[in-house]
């Protein structure tokens, strides 16, 4: 089964063996995870904003791998979203979110350099 909210670059079969997922599949899973977490965060922000930030950062990474200008532009927006959400979370829970905020900022910097 594919773990949409987890590692979007691999999938796990029923025996727990990791298998490669193609880039289009990983991108589709990343999009779906971001959409699901966006809806969940809309309803229960305290519970799901960290997951939305993670999913947005993952989607930014997958989009940046596509190589076309439209995907890079979308990747930039998703990376900015992740940094913004994590920045808000760091204000109230720095111990829980600073590390992921730093990761998201590195993703944003890398994608910004691609523009």
Residue pairs with C-beta under 8 A, 6 or more apart in sequence:
1 11
1 12
1 13
1 14
2 11
2 12
2 21
2 25
2 29
3 11
3 12
4 29
4 32
4 33
4 36
5 33
5 36
5 37
5 51
5 55
8 21
8 26
8 29
8 30
8 33
8 58
8 62
9 21
9 26
10 18
10 19
10 20
10 21
11 18
11 19
11 21
11 25
12 18
12 19
13 19
21 29
23 62
23 65
23 66
26 62
27 59
27 62
27 63
27 65
27 66
30 55
30 58
30 59
30 61
30 62
30 63
31 59
33 55
33 58
33 59
34 52
34 55
34 56
34 58
34 59
34 78
36 55
37 48
37 51
37 52
37 54
37 55
38 52
38 55
40 47
40 48
40 51
40 52
41 48
41 49
41 51
41 52
49 85
49 88
49 89
50 85
50 86
50 89
50 96
50 97
50 100
52 85
53 81
53 82
53 85
53 86
53 89
53 100
53 104
54 82
54 100
56 78
56 79
56 81
56 82
56 85
57 78
57 79
57 82
57 100
57 103
57 104
57 107
59 75
59 78
60 75
60 76
60 78
60 79
60 82
60 107
60 108
60 111
61 75
61 107
63 71
63 72
63 74
63 75
63 78
64 71
64 72
64 75
64 110
64 111
64 114
66 72
66 75
72 111
72 114
72 115
73 115
75 111
75 114
76 108
76 111
76 112
76 115
79 104
79 107
79 108
79 111
79 112
80 108
82 104
82 107
82 108
83 101
83 104
83 105
83 108
86 97
86 100
86 101
86 104
87 101
89 96
89 97
89 101
90 97
90 98
90 101
